[in-house]
Amino acid sequence: MRMSQDGQKRPQSLSSEDIRPSKQPRIFRACDNCVSAKTRCEEVTPSGCRLCRRKGRICSLSGTVAPDWTRRGYDEVEVDELRRHVEATEKRCAHMEKRYAVLEEQLHRLHTHLSTLSIPPIPSTVVHSIDTPTYASNPILDSFPASWRLQFGEALFGVSHPSTSYPDVTARRLLSDEEVDMAFQTFKNRFTKILPLRPFLLASTPVPSHPFIILAVLHHVQSMYHPDFANMVDESLLLAMSGVNNIDVILALLILALAPEPPVVSPRTRPSALRLIAMAYQLGIGLGLDAISIAALRTPQNLVEPFSISQFDLVHLWAAVINRYNILHVMHGRPSRLLQSIALDLPESSIDAASPSTNHLRAEAELVEAVRPVIELLSDLESGAHPAAVEDAAALVEQFRGLKEALTPFRTSDNRSILLDSLCIEFSHGFRLSCYIQNTPSPLLPIREALMPCTSAFPPVMRALVDLASNDPFLDQGALPSYTATSMALAVAALRRTVVFVHKQYPEARGFADMDKLRAAESYLCQLGGVPARLLEYADKVIERLPDSPNELDMQTGEVGLVPQSLLDMDFMSWDLSMLTGYYEGTSAMPP
């Protein structure tokens, strides 16, 4: 208190620092459990007081008490929890940042290393229509060159390089990816006319990834053919024979076996279709495709389900290989027995584009079954395992008549591929039978005479092949396999030899063959090049040296009364074709 001038006491003025806040009354609250225990609540949080939390009881103040941030500040318990959460988050973020930095450094080193290697780029879309499974791999190991590493192949108990070891047309800069894509679309259109496998019937099927398949596909598109393809085929075949093979290699061999003659004249001859398909069959046996297909056909109801599409395509591929193996051996070989086809057991399926493939494979199998009895009987007679008798010849004649009737539906088929195969098979049977007749020793003339009725069907088959080679729209589409062209060339050569002989021996005979069609067929086959052109060139040289009479030929060879050695070697240009004109004597009428 200060004294004023008048001697009175006045209240002293206080500063703001001297003013103390008035005490606020404390309100103590207790939950029901604490009231019963006659204690007060301590450390009350939204989850309850300390006593209730410790005893695990439900606190009546739970959820009703919240800290007064404006009056008392933060609750100590919640501050501790928040601090621990922040510390854990910071540690986790720091760990993630370190891992991200390490991965970024590894990726940078990987890209730097890849840029120094000459590895072809991996296509963005890798879809396998009929392909092997793609297994998980290590990206670090995959960055090394293919020659540094080996991986387990599908061949039994063998290791093989990956498919990148096969020569690639794009990696060698022979064609671009766009050109390969266009060629594949053209290939699908042409190949399905010969063999309509399901994947090639779909417009959505992308370009295969295996280099050997691409190389085989390009052999069907003559505008894309390159002379270096011959060397690449040799490299691919060597890799396949050395054990670097899988299902893709079998598909490539099948495609290559059905390819036409290459447009470029090369001093080397491409492996024949018969050898290529025989190799595909042997590789398939080694990979277990025969056992896989038989097991799959035991449950045909599962094979036609959408989830079994890969196995469905695999079984169809193997059925196509077996069918083509049998057909080519009948055309260009001398088999004693044929393989048992699985195509007749293929089930019907509602899968897209499955029906054309199934129907075609069944038709091929039926064609083989029609030929099987004749093949077995003719092979037994050719082998000379037992002396031939007239009864055997009569049985063979009966089999040939049945074969002609069995092949009639195929010769009238709308499927041009089946029609050509049936004609080539019938021609090859006539070819073999004629050689067998000529190779029969002269003392066994009754056997030859018994077999003569079979030869009456041979000239019409030759004329049918010549007609197709002279004018058929199917041939203009580039879908004529090389083995079919070879059979046509043999038919042209044999028919031309027959025409020359008949004209010289029977001048009054007319109408045996249409010479205009014969010339047109010969011109078409010579333009193909390859084996057909060489066969016809050889035929020209042989026909020029032929005498006017078979008797003169015997005098020249010094084998009068004997069968010339060339006939025993099955030289198709040295036949004594009087067998084809035996029924001409005494008549000028030509057979139909």
Stockholm file with secondary structure:
# STOCKHOLM 1.0

chainA/1-592         MRMSQDGQKRPQSLSSEDIRPSKQPRIFRACDNCVSAKTRCEEVTPSGCRLCRRKGRICSLSGTVAPDWTRRGYDEVEVDELRRHVEATEKRCAHMEKRYAVLEEQLHRLHTHLSTLSIPPIPSTVVHSIDTPTYASNPILDSFPASWRLQFGEALFGVSHPSTSYPDVTARRLLSDEEVDMAFQTFKNRFTKILPLRPFLLASTPVPSHPFIILAVLHHVQSMYHPDFANMVDESLLLAMSGVNNIDVILALLILALAPEPPVVSPRTRPSALRLIAMAYQLGIGLGLDAISIAALRTPQNLVEPFSISQFDLVHLWAAVINRYNILHVMHGRPSRLLQSIALDLPESSIDAASPSTNHLRAEAELVEAVRPVIELLSDLESGAHPAAVEDAAALVEQFRGLKEALTPFRTSDNRSILLDSLCIEFSHGFRLSCYIQNTPSPLLPIREALMPCTSAFPPVMRALVDLASNDPFLDQGALPSYTATSMALAVAALRRTVVFVHKQYPEARGFADMDKLRAAESYLCQLGGVPARLLEYADKVIERLPDSPNELDMQTGEVGLVPQSLLDMDFMSWDLSMLTGYYEGTSAMPP
#=GR chainA/1-592 SS CEECTTSCEECCCCCTTTCCCCCCCCCCCCCHHHHHTTCCCCSCBTTBCHHHHHHTCCCTTTTTCCCCTTTTCSCHHHHHHHHHHHHHHHHHHHHHHHHHHHHHHHHHHHHHHHHTSCCCCCCSCCCCSSCCCCCCCCHHHHTSCGGGCCEECSSTTCEECCGGGSCCTTTTTSSCHHHHHHHHHHHHHHHHHHCCCHHHHCTTCCCCSCHHHHHHHHTTCGGGCCTTHHHHHHHHHHHHHTTCCCHHHHHHHHHHHTCCCCSSCCSSCCCCHHHHHHHHHHHHHHHTHHHHHHHHHTSHHHHTSGGGHHHHHHHHHHHHHHHHHHHHHHHHSCCSSCCCCSGGGCCCCCSTTHHHHHHHHHHHHHHHHHHHHHHHHHHHHHHTSSCCCHHHHHHHHHHHHHHHHHHHHHHTCSCHHHHHHHHHHHHHHHHHHHHHHHHSCGGGHHHHHHHGGGGGGHHHHHHHHHHHHHSCGGGGGTCCCHHHHHHHHHHHHHHHHHHHHHHHHCTTCCCSSCHHHHHHHHHHHHHHCHHHHHHHHHHHHHHHHCCSSHHHHHHHHTCTTSCCHHHHTTCTTSCCGGGGTGGGTTCCCCCC
#=GC SS_cons         CEECTTSCEECCCCCTTTCCCCCCCCCCCCCHHHHHTTCCCCSCBTTBCHHHHHHTCCCTTTTTCCCCTTTTCSCHHHHHHHHHHHHHHHHHHHHHHHHHHHHHHHHHHHHHHHHTSCCCCCCSCCCCSSCCCCCCCCHHHHTSCGGGCCEECSSTTCEECCGGGSCCTTTTTSSCHHHHHHHHHHHHHHHHHHCCCHHHHCTTCCCCSCHHHHHHHHTTCGGGCCTTHHHHHHHHHHHHHTTCCCHHHHHHHHHHHTCCCCSSCCSSCCCCHHHHHHHHHHHHHHHTHHHHHHHHHTSHHHHTSGGGHHHHHHHHHHHHHHHHHHHHHHHHSCCSSCCCCSGGGCCCCCSTTHHHHHHHHHHHHHHHHHHHHHHHHHHHHHHTSSCCCHHHHHHHHHHHHHHHHHHHHHHTCSCHHHHHHHHHHHHHHHHHHHHHHHHSCGGGHHHHHHHGGGGGGHHHHHHHHHHHHHSCGGGGGTCCCHHHHHHHHHHHHHHHHHHHHHHHHCTTCCCSSCHHHHHHHHHHHHHHCHHHHHHHHHHHHHHHHCCSSHHHHHHHHTCTTSCCHHHHTTCTTSCCGGGGTGGGTTCCCCCC
//
